[in-house]
Amino acid sequence: MDEFEIKASYTVNDLAALVRLLRDPERGCPWDKIQTHESIRQNFIEETYEAADAIDKGDKALLCEELGDVMLQVMLHAEIERQSGGFDLDDVATGICRKLVLRHPHIFGEVKAEDSESVLRNWEDLKREEKGQTSGADSVRDVARALPALTRSQKVQKRARYVGFDYEDAEGAMRDLQSEADELRAALAGEGDCEEELGDLLFAAVNVARFAKLDAELALTRACDKFARRFIRVEQLAAERGIDMRKADMETLNRLWDTAKQETVRE
């Protein structure tokens, strides 16, 4: 193997060469060369989330760094497979290029697409055709189970809608949400499976989000952020007023919460 040249700037080809060196059975890094698809699976997920976090922060320098980490994961998986006699990085590039050409017939063919909605409809039609999906069940089964549950729920619902299995409007989804809330309430009282009914309630809430054209995962993320901001302020208020939160009654805590809520609304 050739020596890796240390220099001021690098290309994607340099990264591929560096990964090959790190994975080399004799000269490679003791950690890198023993990794498998399975051992670095979680790393891939975490690096992707960190890139998403950089996007949310609007930090382009951080995004550049995090995209490099994601790219490293792609390179590692491709190199692991190349060493075992499977596909390589060029095969990965070939596959995605072919897919993009096939799924953009409005660019590379005669199909007309006037707007982004038309493009998405064409994309779904072509994807189902490529994968030999002949039913809604085929499409639903194709949704990755490794996705976060809210995201997976939304994708499953969209694919069911594609074959006509859906409410006519948001009101139907809202009625279903209320019904699931009632069933969870009954389960909490001992009349049913709480875990199952909670899952049904969350799934129904995702359905409402879809009708509202909202991303359920993002909505819950922002709700978590909002709760954290208000909770932090509640603790500050409690400290300022000499209130021990562990000993305070719920009425006192609710007053603190209402104050924090009013302040954060004005932010």
CYANA upper distance limits for C-alpha pairs under 8 A (distance plus 0.5 A):
  1 MET  CA     21 LEU  CA      8.16
  4 PHE  CA     17 ALA  CA      7.95
  4 PHE  CA     18 LEU  CA      7.24
  4 PHE  CA     21 LEU  CA      8.34
 10 TYR  CA     14 ASP  CA      6.27
 10 TYR  CA     15 LEU  CA      7.83
 11 THR  CA     15 LEU  CA      7.07
 12 VAL  CA     16 ALA  CA      6.88
 13 ASN  CA     17 ALA  CA      6.76
 14 ASP  CA     18 LEU  CA      6.64
 15 LEU  CA     19 VAL  CA      6.68
 15 LEU  CA     72 LEU  CA      8.35
 15 LEU  CA     75 MET  CA      8.48
 16 ALA  CA     20 ARG  CA      6.79
 16 ALA  CA     75 MET  CA      6.90
 17 ALA  CA     21 LEU  CA      6.83
 18 LEU  CA     22 LEU  CA      6.72
 19 VAL  CA     23 ARG  CA      6.60
 19 VAL  CA     72 LEU  CA      8.43
 19 VAL  CA     75 MET  CA      7.35
 19 VAL  CA     76 LEU  CA      7.08
 19 VAL  CA     79 GLU  CA      7.86
 20 ARG  CA     24 ASP  CA      6.51
 20 ARG  CA     79 GLU  CA      7.18
 21 LEU  CA     27 ARG  CA      7.46
 21 LEU  CA     28 GLY  CA      6.06
 22 LEU  CA     27 ARG  CA      7.92
 22 LEU  CA     28 GLY  CA      4.72
 22 LEU  CA     29 CYS  CA      5.54
 22 LEU  CA     32 ASP  CA      6.41
 22 LEU  CA     33 LYS  CA      6.87
 23 ARG  CA     28 GLY  CA      5.57
 23 ARG  CA     29 CYS  CA      7.15
 23 ARG  CA     32 ASP  CA      6.15
 23 ARG  CA     33 LYS  CA      4.64
 23 ARG  CA     34 ILE  CA      8.24
 23 ARG  CA     79 GLU  CA      8.17
 23 ARG  CA     80 ILE  CA      8.39
 24 ASP  CA     28 GLY  CA      4.88
 24 ASP  CA     29 CYS  CA      8.21
 24 ASP  CA     33 LYS  CA      6.84
 25 PRO  CA     33 LYS  CA      6.76
 28 GLY  CA     32 ASP  CA      7.67
 28 GLY  CA     33 LYS  CA      6.51
 29 CYS  CA     33 LYS  CA      6.38
 30 PRO  CA     34 ILE  CA      7.36
 31 TRP  CA     35 GLN  CA      7.35
 35 GLN  CA     39 SER  CA      6.37
 35 GLN  CA     40 ILE  CA      7.20
 35 GLN  CA     80 ILE  CA      8.45
 36 THR  CA     40 ILE  CA      6.95
 36 THR  CA     77 HIS  CA      8.28
 36 THR  CA     80 ILE  CA      7.24
 37 HIS  CA     41 ARG  CA      6.48
 37 HIS  CA     77 HIS  CA      6.61
 37 HIS  CA     80 ILE  CA      7.80
 40 ILE  CA     44 PHE  CA      6.99
 41 ARG  CA     45 ILE  CA      7.25
 42 GLN  CA     46 GLU  CA      6.67
 43 ASN  CA     47 GLU  CA      6.53
 43 ASN  CA     73 GLN  CA      8.17
 44 PHE  CA     48 THR  CA      6.74
 44 PHE  CA     70 VAL  CA      7.22
 44 PHE  CA     73 GLN  CA      6.33
 45 ILE  CA     49 TYR  CA      6.87
 46 GLU  CA     50 GLU  CA      6.72
 47 GLU  CA     51 ALA  CA      6.79
 47 GLU  CA     66 GLU  CA      7.29
 47 GLU  CA     69 ASP  CA      6.71
 47 GLU  CA     70 VAL  CA      6.12
 48 THR  CA     52 ALA  CA      6.80
 48 THR  CA     66 GLU  CA      8.33
 48 THR  CA     70 VAL  CA      6.60
 49 TYR  CA     53 ASP  CA      6.61
 50 GLU  CA     54 ALA  CA      6.82
 50 GLU  CA     66 GLU  CA      6.91
 51 ALA  CA     55 ILE  CA      6.96
 51 ALA  CA     62 LEU  CA      8.46
 51 ALA  CA     63 LEU  CA      6.25
 51 ALA  CA     66 GLU  CA      5.39
 51 ALA  CA     67 LEU  CA      6.57
 51 ALA  CA     70 VAL  CA      8.17
 52 ALA  CA     56 ASP  CA      6.81
 53 ASP  CA     57 LYS  CA      6.71
 54 ALA  CA     58 GLY  CA      6.69
 54 ALA  CA     59 ASP  CA      6.02
 54 ALA  CA     60 LYS  CA      7.72
 54 ALA  CA     62 LEU  CA      6.29
 54 ALA  CA     63 LEU  CA      5.51
 54 ALA  CA     66 GLU  CA      7.97
 55 ILE  CA     59 ASP  CA      6.97
 55 ILE  CA     60 LYS  CA      7.95
 55 ILE  CA     63 LEU  CA      6.88
 59 ASP  CA     63 LEU  CA      6.61
 60 LYS  CA     64 CYS  CA      6.61
 61 ALA  CA     65 GLU  CA      7.00
 62 LEU  CA     66 GLU  CA      6.63
 63 LEU  CA     67 LEU  CA      6.44
 64 CYS  CA     68 GLY  CA      6.91
 65 GLU  CA     69 ASP  CA      7.12
 66 GLU  CA     70 VAL  CA      6.84
 67 LEU  CA     71 MET  CA      6.54
 68 GLY  CA     72 LEU  CA      6.62
 69 ASP  CA     73 GLN  CA      7.03
 70 VAL  CA     74 VAL  CA      7.08
 71 MET  CA     75 MET  CA      6.71
 72 LEU  CA     76 LEU  CA      6.57
 73 GLN  CA     77 HIS  CA      6.75
 74 VAL  CA     78 ALA  CA      6.69
 75 MET  CA     79 GLU  CA      6.54
 75 MET  CA     89 LEU  CA      7.51
 76 LEU  CA     80 ILE  CA      6.54
 77 HIS  CA     81 GLU  CA      6.80
 78 ALA  CA     82 ARG  CA      6.64
 78 ALA  CA     87 PHE  CA      7.43
 78 ALA  CA     88 ASP  CA      5.69
 78 ALA  CA     89 LEU  CA      5.80
 78 ALA  CA     92 VAL  CA      8.11
 79 GLU  CA     83 GLN  CA      6.61
 79 GLU  CA     88 ASP  CA      6.88
 79 GLU  CA     89 LEU  CA      7.67
 80 ILE  CA     84 SER  CA      7.06
 81 GLU  CA     85 GLY  CA      6.94
 81 GLU  CA     86 GLY  CA      5.52
 81 GLU  CA     87 PHE  CA      6.26
 81 GLU  CA     88 ASP  CA      6.92
 82 ARG  CA     86 GLY  CA      5.67
 82 ARG  CA     87 PHE  CA      5.93
 82 ARG  CA     88 ASP  CA      5.27
 82 ARG  CA     89 LEU  CA      8.41
 87 PHE  CA     91 ASP  CA      6.29
 87 PHE  CA     92 VAL  CA      7.90
 88 ASP  CA     92 VAL  CA      7.02
 89 LEU  CA     93 ALA  CA      6.81
 90 ASP  CA     94 THR  CA      6.47
 91 ASP  CA     95 GLY  CA      6.52
 92 VAL  CA     96 ILE  CA      6.91
 93 ALA  CA     97 CYS  CA      6.58
 94 THR  CA     98 ARG  CA      6.58
 95 GLY  CA     99 LYS  CA      6.68
 96 ILE  CA    100 LEU  CA      6.60
 97 CYS  CA    101 VAL  CA      6.73
 98 ARG  CA    102 LEU  CA      6.65
 99 LYS  CA    103 ARG  CA      6.52
100 LEU  CA    104 HIS  CA      6.55
101 VAL  CA    105 PRO  CA      7.47
101 VAL  CA    108 PHE  CA      7.01
102 LEU  CA    108 PHE  CA      8.40
102 LEU  CA    126 LEU  CA      8.35
103 ARG  CA    122 ASN  CA      7.93
103 ARG  CA    123 TRP  CA      6.12
103 ARG  CA    126 LEU  CA      6.79
103 ARG  CA    127 LYS  CA      8.14
104 HIS  CA    108 PHE  CA      6.74
104 HIS  CA    109 GLY  CA      8.15
104 HIS  CA    119 VAL  CA      8.33
104 HIS  CA    123 TRP  CA      8.11
105 PRO  CA    109 GLY  CA      4.86
105 PRO  CA    110 GLU  CA      6.91
105 PRO  CA    111 VAL  CA      5.97
105 PRO  CA    112 LYS  CA      8.50
106 HIS  CA    110 GLU  CA      6.51
106 HIS  CA    111 VAL  CA      5.10
106 HIS  CA    112 LYS  CA      5.77
106 HIS  CA    113 ALA  CA      6.41
107 ILE  CA    111 VAL  CA      8.46
113 ALA  CA    118 SER  CA      5.81
113 ALA  CA    119 VAL  CA      6.30
114 GLU  CA    118 SER  CA      6.98
114 GLU  CA    119 VAL  CA      8.46
115 ASP  CA    119 VAL  CA      7.08
116 SER  CA    120 LEU  CA      6.77
117 GLU  CA    121 ARG  CA      6.77
118 SER  CA    122 ASN  CA      6.68
119 VAL  CA    123 TRP  CA      6.53
120 LEU  CA    124 GLU  CA      6.73
121 ARG  CA    125 ASP  CA      6.77
122 ASN  CA    126 LEU  CA      6.60
123 TRP  CA    127 LYS  CA      6.52
124 GLU  CA    128 ARG  CA      6.67
125 ASP  CA    129 GLU  CA      6.78
126 LEU  CA    130 GLU  CA      6.54
127 LYS  CA    131 LYS  CA      6.66
128 ARG  CA    132 GLY  CA      6.48
128 ARG  CA    133 GLN  CA      5.36
128 ARG  CA    134 THR  CA      7.85
128 ARG  CA    139 SER  CA      7.67
129 GLU  CA    133 GLN  CA      6.68
129 GLU  CA    134 THR  CA      8.39
133 GLN  CA    138 ASP  CA      5.80
133 GLN  CA    139 SER  CA      6.70
134 THR  CA    138 ASP  CA      7.17
135 SER  CA    139 SER  CA      7.17
135 SER  CA    163 VAL  CA      8.43
136 GLY  CA    140 VAL  CA      6.64
136 GLY  CA    159 ARG  CA      7.31
136 GLY  CA    160 ALA  CA      6.60
136 GLY  CA    162 TYR  CA      8.12
136 GLY  CA    163 VAL  CA      6.47
137 ALA  CA    141 ARG  CA      6.55
138 ASP  CA    142 ASP  CA      6.83
139 SER  CA    143 VAL  CA      7.56
139 SER  CA    159 ARG  CA      6.88
140 VAL  CA    156 VAL  CA      6.01
140 VAL  CA    159 ARG  CA      6.61
140 VAL  CA    160 ALA  CA      7.48
143 VAL  CA    152 ARG  CA      7.40
143 VAL  CA    155 LYS  CA      7.49
143 VAL  CA    156 VAL  CA      7.18
144 ALA  CA    152 ARG  CA      7.73
145 ARG  CA    152 ARG  CA      7.59
147 LEU  CA    151 THR  CA      6.86
147 LEU  CA    152 ARG  CA      6.00
148 PRO  CA    152 ARG  CA      6.57
149 ALA  CA    153 SER  CA      6.49
150 LEU  CA    154 GLN  CA      6.83
150 LEU  CA    203 PHE  CA      8.08
150 LEU  CA    206 VAL  CA      7.25
150 LEU  CA    216 ALA  CA      6.68
150 LEU  CA    217 GLU  CA      6.07
151 THR  CA    155 LYS  CA      6.84
151 THR  CA    215 ASP  CA      8.40
151 THR  CA    216 ALA  CA      7.47
151 THR  CA    217 GLU  CA      6.45
152 ARG  CA    156 VAL  CA      6.59
153 SER  CA    157 GLN  CA      6.65
153 SER  CA    203 PHE  CA      6.87
153 SER  CA    206 VAL  CA      7.32
154 GLN  CA    158 LYS  CA      6.68
154 GLN  CA    206 VAL  CA      6.73
154 GLN  CA    207 ASN  CA      7.43
154 GLN  CA    210 ARG  CA      7.23
154 GLN  CA    216 ALA  CA      7.98
155 LYS  CA    159 ARG  CA      6.74
156 VAL  CA    160 ALA  CA      6.75
157 GLN  CA    161 ARG  CA      6.65
157 GLN  CA    166 ASP  CA      8.39
157 GLN  CA    207 ASN  CA      7.59
158 LYS  CA    162 TYR  CA      6.77
159 ARG  CA    163 VAL  CA      7.58
160 ALA  CA    164 GLY  CA      7.19
160 ALA  CA    165 PHE  CA      5.76
160 ALA  CA    166 ASP  CA      7.41
161 ARG  CA    165 PHE  CA      5.36
161 ARG  CA    166 ASP  CA      5.61
167 TYR  CA    172 GLY  CA      6.13
167 TYR  CA    173 ALA  CA      7.02
168 GLU  CA    172 GLY  CA      7.35
169 ASP  CA    173 ALA  CA      7.55
169 ASP  CA    211 PHE  CA      7.57
170 ALA  CA    174 MET  CA      6.64
170 ALA  CA    208 VAL  CA      6.70
170 ALA  CA    211 PHE  CA      5.91
170 ALA  CA    212 ALA  CA      7.75
171 GLU  CA    175 ARG  CA      6.72
172 GLY  CA    176 ASP  CA      6.83
173 ALA  CA    177 LEU  CA      6.70
173 ALA  CA    204 ALA  CA      7.37
173 ALA  CA    207 ASN  CA      6.71
173 ALA  CA    208 VAL  CA      5.96
173 ALA  CA    211 PHE  CA      8.35
174 MET  CA    178 GLN  CA      6.78
174 MET  CA    204 ALA  CA      8.49
174 MET  CA    208 VAL  CA      6.80
175 ARG  CA    179 SER  CA      6.68
176 ASP  CA    180 GLU  CA      6.66
176 ASP  CA    204 ALA  CA      6.97
177 LEU  CA    181 ALA  CA      6.73
177 LEU  CA    201 LEU  CA      6.71
177 LEU  CA    204 ALA  CA      5.59
177 LEU  CA    205 ALA  CA      6.56
177 LEU  CA    208 VAL  CA      8.27
178 GLN  CA    182 ASP  CA      6.81
179 SER  CA    183 GLU  CA      6.85
180 GLU  CA    184 LEU  CA      6.67
180 GLU  CA    197 GLU  CA      7.31
180 GLU  CA    200 ASP  CA      6.82
180 GLU  CA    201 LEU  CA      5.53
180 GLU  CA    204 ALA  CA      7.81
181 ALA  CA    185 ARG  CA      6.69
181 ALA  CA    201 LEU  CA      6.54
182 ASP  CA    186 ALA  CA      6.79
183 GLU  CA    187 ALA  CA      6.68
183 GLU  CA    192 GLY  CA      8.36
183 GLU  CA    197 GLU  CA      6.89
184 LEU  CA    188 LEU  CA      6.66
184 LEU  CA    192 GLY  CA      8.37
184 LEU  CA    194 CYS  CA      6.74
184 LEU  CA    197 GLU  CA      5.49
184 LEU  CA    198 LEU  CA      6.55
184 LEU  CA    201 LEU  CA      7.93
185 ARG  CA    189 ALA  CA      6.96
186 ALA  CA    190 GLY  CA      7.05
186 ALA  CA    191 GLU  CA      5.76
186 ALA  CA    192 GLY  CA      7.26
187 ALA  CA    191 GLU  CA      4.93
187 ALA  CA    192 GLY  CA      4.66
187 ALA  CA    193 ASP  CA      6.19
187 ALA  CA    194 CYS  CA      5.68
187 ALA  CA    197 GLU  CA      7.62
188 LEU  CA    192 GLY  CA      8.06
188 LEU  CA    194 CYS  CA      6.59
192 GLY  CA    197 GLU  CA      8.16
193 ASP  CA    197 GLU  CA      6.68
194 CYS  CA    198 LEU  CA      6.45
195 GLU  CA    199 GLY  CA      6.67
196 GLU  CA    200 ASP  CA      6.79
197 GLU  CA    201 LEU  CA      6.67
198 LEU  CA    202 LEU  CA      6.75
199 GLY  CA    203 PHE  CA      6.59
200 ASP  CA    204 ALA  CA      6.59
201 LEU  CA    205 ALA  CA      6.68
202 LEU  CA    206 VAL  CA      6.79
203 PHE  CA    207 ASN  CA      6.95
204 ALA  CA    208 VAL  CA      7.06
205 ALA  CA    209 ALA  CA      6.90
206 VAL  CA    210 ARG  CA      6.73
206 VAL  CA    216 ALA  CA      6.22
207 ASN  CA    211 PHE  CA      6.94
208 VAL  CA    212 ALA  CA      6.77
209 ALA  CA    213 LYS  CA      6.68
209 ALA  CA    214 LEU  CA      5.53
209 ALA  CA    215 ASP  CA      7.06
209 ALA  CA    216 ALA  CA      6.23
210 ARG  CA    214 LEU  CA      6.17
210 ARG  CA    215 ASP  CA      7.48
210 ARG  CA    216 ALA  CA      7.95
214 LEU  CA    219 ALA  CA      7.76
215 ASP  CA    219 ALA  CA      6.58
216 ALA  CA    220 LEU  CA      6.67
217 GLU  CA    221 THR  CA      6.69
218 LEU  CA    222 ARG  CA      6.68
219 ALA  CA    223 ALA  CA      6.70
220 LEU  CA    224 CYS  CA      6.64
221 THR  CA    225 ASP  CA      6.82
222 ARG  CA    226 LYS  CA      6.60
223 ALA  CA    227 PHE  CA      6.63
224 CYS  CA    228 ALA  CA      6.63
225 ASP  CA    229 ARG  CA      6.78
226 LYS  CA    230 ARG  CA      6.79
227 PHE  CA    231 PHE  CA      6.40
228 ALA  CA    232 ILE  CA      6.56
229 ARG  CA    233 ARG  CA      6.92
229 ARG  CA    264 THR  CA      8.18
230 ARG  CA    234 VAL  CA      6.64
230 ARG  CA    257 TRP  CA      7.61
230 ARG  CA    260 ALA  CA      5.96
230 ARG  CA    261 LYS  CA      6.69
230 ARG  CA    264 THR  CA      7.33
231 PHE  CA    235 GLU  CA      6.85
231 PHE  CA    257 TRP  CA      7.99
231 PHE  CA    260 ALA  CA      8.23
232 ILE  CA    236 GLN  CA      6.90
233 ARG  CA    237 LEU  CA      6.63
233 ARG  CA    260 ALA  CA      6.24
234 VAL  CA    238 ALA  CA      6.59
234 VAL  CA    256 LEU  CA      6.14
234 VAL  CA    257 TRP  CA      6.39
234 VAL  CA    260 ALA  CA      6.42
235 GLU  CA    239 ALA  CA      6.67
235 GLU  CA    245 MET  CA      8.27
236 GLN  CA    240 GLU  CA      6.68
237 LEU  CA    241 ARG  CA      6.69
237 LEU  CA    256 LEU  CA      7.29
238 ALA  CA    242 GLY  CA      6.48
238 ALA  CA    243 ILE  CA      5.28
238 ALA  CA    244 ASP  CA      7.37
238 ALA  CA    245 MET  CA      7.35
238 ALA  CA    256 LEU  CA      7.77
239 ALA  CA    243 ILE  CA      6.54
239 ALA  CA    244 ASP  CA      8.10
243 ILE  CA    248 ALA  CA      7.40
244 ASP  CA    248 ALA  CA      6.49
245 MET  CA    253 LEU  CA      7.77
248 ALA  CA    252 THR  CA      6.76
248 ALA  CA    253 LEU  CA      7.20
249 ASP  CA    253 LEU  CA      7.00
250 MET  CA    254 ASN  CA      6.46
251 GLU  CA    255 ARG  CA      6.84
252 THR  CA    256 LEU  CA      6.99
253 LEU  CA    257 TRP  CA      6.64
254 ASN  CA    258 ASP  CA      6.57
255 ARG  CA    259 THR  CA      6.79
256 LEU  CA    260 ALA  CA      6.72
257 TRP  CA    261 LYS  CA      6.46
258 ASP  CA    262 GLN  CA      6.67
259 THR  CA    263 GLU  CA      6.80
260 ALA  CA    264 THR  CA      6.64
261 LYS  CA    265 VAL  CA      6.60
262 GLN  CA    266 ARG  CA      7.08
263 GLU  CA    267 GLU  CA      7.18
